[in-house]
Amino acid sequence: MKIFYYCYGSAHSSVLAAAIHTGMLSTKIIPSIAEIINLPYYDKTETSQIGTPFFFGYDELDNEVFIIGMKSDKELVLNSIQSLLQNMGVSGTSYVFINTLPKVNFWTRIGGFLSRKLGWINLGRPLTVRGLQKVYFDFVKLVVKAKRDVSYFQKENRAK
């Protein structure tokens, strides 16, 4: 199974969710600023990379985990990727897309704008981290639910 966590720019919330999913971050404690900032891709995605899936790692069931940014064109990007996967012969039951943007708060949005859009990284990056720390366990719940759903779906498909 391929699991795609997506958000606006694949720089913050999708990275955090993918890190939790792959076990890079704990589900029990809020990570430090350094732990979040040092995640692969964290606050580094450029505008030209929007729509590009980045492989993040494997989970404990060997599912592939990706991150992707979709800006305001979520439907366009989703349709493009799904169409491409279908044309490549990849079954619609072998991938899932999970939106992380609803979990993002004001501080992460402002920090992301300052860092990625205006280039004020020293001001914006710490705001993104503090914002994500405030809602960290909302992301844990999102990932736990995603893992449960994927596991259930995989069991159902094996039984058929």
Phi, psi and omega in degrees: 000141175252127183245122181249114171268127182232154178208200183292307187234009183052040182239339187228283188292321178292325177295314180299313180298316180296323179293321176294315183299319183273001178085008177290333177237148181288152172266357186257329183229151178287127181291157178286168176303314181298319180299320180286312182300329183273004176292147175303137177073354187297121178057036183235348185292132178270157180305322181294346182264000178300134182091354179266120176286135177247127177292130182253326180157190180247149172267185185292346177257014180067022171285142177276133182245130181235161169238152179204141174259144184231003183048221180270000185257045184307311183295318179298312182293315179301313179298319180297313182293315180298320177296316178299314180298318178297316179295335178273000179084015179275123182296143178296348178267006183249013176209158179215145178246132182234121182277121180261349185300324180298342181273351184283136179258180182306314185296320179290321178297312180296314179299318178296319178298313181297316184284306187277321185275314183265348180078014180269067187298317183297334178267315186286317184302312178298327177294320179298317182295312181298322177297316180291325177298324181294331182244022186306314184288342170293323177290321177301314179299318178301314182290318178300316178296317179300315180296318179297314180296316180296316180298315178298315180299318180294320178296318179297319181289326178291328182287340183280000000 
